[in-house]
Amino acid sequence: MKGRDIIIQGDNLKALEALLSEGRGESVDFIYIDPPYFTGSGYGAYSDVWKGGMEEYLSELGSRIALMRDMLAPTGTIAVHLDWHAVHYVKVEMDRIFGYRNFVNELVWCYRSGGASKKSFAKKHDNILVYSKGKSWYFKPQKEKSYNRGGKPYRFKGVEEFEDEGGWYTMVNHRDVLNLDMVGRSSGERTGYPTQKPEKLMELLLASFAPPGGMTADFYAGSGSFPFCAARSGRGFIACDSEKEAADITRSRIDSLSIEYDSRTIY
Ligand SMILES: C[S@@+](CC[C@H](N)C(=O)[O-])C[C@H]1O[C@@H](n2cnc3c(N)ncnc32)[C@H](O)[C@@H]1O
């Protein structure tokens, strides 16, 4: 929707300052961010190298997350996607900005991918820290399959059971460990942008934390997986990325949905 939905190409610090000065504070129901992870690597499209080390990384991320907090509605939540490189440091920073008591979930996204160290367990999960702005927030529990031990039916009174090729199962509230595939090389949703996140993961987060028709934002949008899934499910979105390649891919994904939005560039 023009006027509500926005794609911004530019540094998210300037974008956040501009949005807040336009009076868009407290207007977003759910923010998802997938910032650089402090890996010390370059990804072609963007860099994750920090000359000033962890201190510089935390100060840049923390100052932006503090402004994101101002963008959130009083019942809003934010999900910060990271991995082992910096998640424990960012947890402390998030506690400082949102308050320890407003920590809602640590979601662990497990995936399968090639490559494993000979010196440690294979590192095959990311961490998603979720915080609420206030004491109450929007959350809709999602269901998943829970297979019975031995794959046999339990036949407990009043419990509905189902069967598929994996055996007998019940439907339970989704646990905080998410087993979902990465975007595969031959996957139809692949854009070619590095570190692209899968639509299934975005959809699960949106269904859980973003009210139907509500407003969302992603200030490290990359290929735009999150705003694309938000728009496709009828929610509003603000998407921002500093790189032209990322903004171009996001625009073309949203264009494929025939949705009108404002396109801005901040220099
Ligand atoms: C891990 S990627 C995001 C991938 C994305 N979730 C997806 O599914 O494609 C991180 C993104 O943050 C962007 N970025 C880094 N620093 C930024 C900043 N200060 N402002 C805006 N975007 C930034 C990078 O250009 C990169 O596209």
The ligand as a Tripos MOL2 file, in Angstrom:
@<TRIPOS>MOLECULE
LIG
   27    29     1     0     0
SMALL
NO_CHARGES

@<TRIPOS>ATOM
      1 C1         22.6320  -11.3250    6.7660 C.3       1 LIG1
      2 S1         22.2250  -10.1970    5.4990 S.3       1 LIG1
      3 C2         20.4600  -10.2070    5.4770 C.3       1 LIG1
      4 C3         19.8940  -11.3450    4.6640 C.3       1 LIG1
      5 C4         18.3840  -11.3280    4.5820 C.3       1 LIG1
      6 N1         17.7560  -11.6590    5.8330 N.3       1 LIG1
      7 C5         17.8600  -12.2550    3.4930 C.2       1 LIG1
      8 O1         17.0220  -13.1350    3.7690 O.co2     1 LIG1
      9 O2         18.2970  -12.1180    2.3480 O.co2     1 LIG1
     10 C6         22.6270   -8.6520    6.2440 C.3       1 LIG1
     11 C7         22.2800   -7.4420    5.4160 C.3       1 LIG1
     12 O3         22.4830   -6.2670    6.2170 O.3       1 LIG1
     13 C8         22.8440   -5.2120    5.3450 C.3       1 LIG1
     14 N2         23.4260   -4.1310    6.1720 N.ar      1 LIG1
     15 C9         24.5710   -4.1500    6.8870 C.ar      1 LIG1
     16 N3         24.7590   -2.9820    7.5440 N.ar      1 LIG1
     17 C10        23.6800   -2.2010    7.2390 C.ar      1 LIG1
     18 C11        23.2820   -0.8870    7.6040 C.ar      1 LIG1
     19 N4         24.0130   -0.1360    8.4390 N.pl3     1 LIG1
     20 N5         22.1220   -0.3980    7.0950 N.ar      1 LIG1
     21 C12        21.3520   -1.1500    6.2650 C.ar      1 LIG1
     22 N6         21.6740   -2.4100    5.8850 N.ar      1 LIG1
     23 C13        22.8260   -2.9310    6.3660 C.ar      1 LIG1
     24 C14        23.8060   -5.8660    4.3560 C.3       1 LIG1
     25 O4         23.8960   -5.1220    3.1720 O.3       1 LIG1
     26 C15        23.1320   -7.2500    4.1630 C.3       1 LIG1
     27 O5         22.2960   -7.2300    3.0340 O.3       1 LIG1
@<TRIPOS>BOND
     1     1     2 1
     2     2     3 1
     3     2    10 1
     4     3     4 1
     5     4     5 1
     6     5     6 1
     7     5     7 1
     8     7     8 2
     9     7     9 1
    10    10    11 1
    11    11    12 1
    12    11    26 1
    13    12    13 1
    14    13    14 1
    15    13    24 1
    16    14    15 ar
    17    14    23 ar
    18    15    16 ar
    19    16    17 ar
    20    17    18 ar
    21    17    23 ar
    22    18    19 1
    23    18    20 ar
    24    20    21 ar
    25    21    22 ar
    26    22    23 ar
    27    24    25 1
    28    24    26 1
    29    26    27 1
@<TRIPOS>SUBSTRUCTURE
     1 LIG1         1 GROUP 0 **** ****
